[in-house]
């Protein structure tokens, strides 16, 4: 993939229903060129499908990332075991059997049970659990809008094809296109729906790395956006954690090892960074969880 492909993926991750015209405008490409690139990403398996889900805010999910080295002699059965767990939605396997596991929890009280499951079934005996830091709501006094039965039917219709035309959704649900469009606009406005993609970067020949950055005690997590902007487009996004005040995890894309080595060396010289631990990912899995239950 090139920089344009990666930018395209990031825009679709943020909104899988964004129009070809808007994508073309943002990329300074023709609509036809954008369409061809998306088709190639689909054909190569980098993008599996365009998805619609009930938003994390609407289901009040707590996002947790668990990482560590597996002590199991083989990881062959780990994906299937995690798939059946019910709250694990993502597994990435890196070199040296280093695992990253993403999960949605209904309550923080579920974390100890999840950690024991990971120890037993993934062999990560010393897991590090990061609780995703969530930005404060714009208004803490206004209650969150609720999803209606019709909203859920619309999300269900878009579940595996979020780019489905409004007219097709309307025909499927036996309602007007105007109603579908109005309900979609409302859900997007109030962050009740997540429109994204299932993507598998390991299907390309590029290198994807998660770099755990450990900050010096007097450095704030607010440096993360500045670092990401400085290293764009190679740093795609980052995670900060409410319970790990000195840790940032950056997702890094490079075309080759030399490029990754350069980024690693530059990061080590950044003011405020105490140390970094890069883990190259070689495969990943996505699973359905309790969050998807309302769409079945």
N, C-alpha and C positions, 0 to 999 in steps of 0.2 A: 504494500500500500504506500501511497505517497501522501504528502501533507493535505492535499485536497480530499482524498479518501477519508483520512482521519477526521478532518473538519466536518465532513459530511456525516460520518458516524456519530460524532458528538452532538450535532444538531438533531439527528434522529433520536438519539438517546434522550434528549431533552423534550422532544415533541415529535412523535412518529407520524402525526397527521399534518405536519407542516407541508405546505404546497410545494410542488416542483418549481413553480414560479418564484416563490420566496427563497427556496434553496439556491436557485440559479442566481437570483439577485445578490444574495449574500456571498456567493462564491465567485461572482463575476464570470459565470459560465452560461452557456445556452441551456434552455430547458431540456433539449434533446441530449446534450452531453451529461447532464446530471442524471437523467433517466438511465442512460447507458451505464454509468458508474454504479448506480444502485442495483441494476440488474446483474452486473458482474459480481458485486458483493454478495448478492443472493445466490448466484450460481456457484460461487466458490465456498459458500457456507459460512462466510464471515458474519453475515446477517442471516439469521434463521427465520425470523418472522417479526412482524410489527405487532406490538402488544398493547392491550388496554387492561388496566387493573384498578381496583379501588385504591385510592391513595393511602400512603402510610399514615397520614394524619387522620383520615376518615376511620381507619381501623385501629388507631391509637397504638401502633406497633412501636416497640423499642428495637432499634437496630444494633446488633452486636457483631463484632468481628473477633474471631478467635484464631490465633496463630501459634505455630510451634512445630517442632520436629517430631515426626511419627517414629515410634520404635518398632512398628510392625515389620516383619520380614518381607511382606508384600502388601502393596496398596490396592491390589486388584479388586477386593470386595468392599473397600471403603466407600466408593460412590453409591453403591446400591444400599448400603446400610444408612448412610446419611440421607439418601432420598426418602427413606421410609420414616425418618425421625419426626417429620411434621412441621418443624420450625426452621430447619436449615434450607436455605434457598440457593446457596452458592458454595462451590468448592473449587479452589485453585491449587494445583500441585506444582511445586517448584523443585529446584535441584536439592539434592540431599534429603529428599522426603520432607521438605518443608511444606506445611499445609497452611492455607488461609481458608477459613470457614465463615461464611456470613449467615446470620440467622435473624429471624423476626421473633421477638418475645411479646407475649400478651402482658406480662408483668415482670418486673426485675426479679421478683422472687423465683422465677423460672430459671434464672441463670445457673445456680448451683447444680440443678438436675441436668441442664444442657452440658455443663463442663464435665460432669461425671460420664455422660454419654460419649462425649468426645474422647475422653481418656480411654474408655473401654473399647469403643468401636473404631476409633481412628488412631489409637496408640499415641496420642499427644499427651504425655504424662506431665508436662510442665507447661500448660497452655497459658498464653497471654490473652486476656479478654479486654477488648476495648469497647466501651459503650459510646455509640455515636453521639457526638454533641449536636444538638438541634438548636438552630437559631430561635430566639424568642419570637412569638407571634407579634404581628403588627399591632394587634389590639388584644389585650388579655381579658377585657371585659365583655367583648362581643362573643356569644357562643358560636361554635362552628356550625355551619349549615349541615343539614342531614341529607343523606341519600334517600330517594324514594324508590318504590318498587320499579317504577318506570326507568329511573336512572340505572338501576342494576340490570334491567333487561337490555338497555342500550349498551352498557359496558360489556355485558355477556355477548352481545352480537358482534362487538369489536374485539373480543378477547384475543383471538388468534390472527386477526387481520385489521389492525387499527386504521389502515388507510382505506378501508371499505367506504365507498361513496355513501353519502347521507341518503340518497334515494334508495339504495339497496337495503340499508338498515330500516328505513321506513316501510318498505314493502315487506320485509321479513317480519316486522313487529306489527304490521297492520295499523300504522299510525301515519300522520302526515310528515313530510320532510321538514316542514317548518317547525314541528314539535321536536323532532330529533335535533335539529340545529340549535333550537333554543335551549334544550336540556343540556346539550354538549357545552354550549357557551357558558351556561350557569355552572356546570361542574368544573370547567377549566378555570373560571373566574374565582371560584371558592376553593380551589385545590382539592377537589373531591375525587378526581380521576388522574391516573398516571398513564400517560401515553408515551411508550418507549419502544425499545427493540430488544430482542434476544440476540446477542452477538457473541461470536466465538473468535477472538483475535488469534487464537492458536491455529486457525485454519489458514492464516496467511504465513508468509515466510519471514515476517518481521519478528522483532524481539520485544516482548512485554515483560516489564520488571516492576515489582513492588519494592520501593525503597523506604525502609523505616528510618526516619531521621530523628535522632535524639538531640534535643536542644540543651544549651547551657542553662543553668538555673535562672539567669536573669533575662532570658529570651522569651518573648510572648508568642503564643500560637498564631497571633495575628500576622506573623511574617509569612505564613503559608501562601496567601494570594500573591504577594510580591514575588516570592520564589517561583511560583507557577508561571506568572507572567514573564519573568526573566528567562525562563527555560522553555517557553512556548516555541513551537507546538509539541515539543517532546514530552513535557509533563502535561498529562491529559486532565487529571483531577487529583484531589487529595482528600484524605479523611483526617479529622481531628476527633479526639475522644474526651468525654467529660471526666473520665477517671484516670486519664494518662496525660497530665498537663504538660509534659515535656516531650511528647511524641507526635510526629506527623507522619502519615504514610502517603507517599506520592506514587501514583500510577504513571509509569514512564514508557514511552514508545520510542524505539530506535530501529533503524534499518539494518544495523550491523553491530558487532561487538566493539569496534573501535569507537563508534559514536557513544555507546553506553559507557565505555571506559572514560571518555572525555567528560561526560556529565558527572560521573562518579567523582572524578578528581576535582572538578570545579565545585561540586557541592561540599566536599570536604574542606574547601578553603573559604566557604561562606562564613561571614561573621555570625556568631550566635549558634552555630552548629557544633555540637560536641563530637558526634560520631554518626555514621550511617551504616546501614546493613541492607545491601541489595539482594533480592531473591528473584532470579529469573524464573518466570512461569512457563511451563511447557504444555500444560493442558488444563482445561476447566470444565465445570459442569454447572448447569442450572436446574433447580428442582422446584416443583410446586409445593406450597405450604398451606397452613391454615388460612393465610391471607387470601388464597384463591378460592376457598370454599364457597363464598357467596356467588361465584360465577359458574357453579356446576349445577 
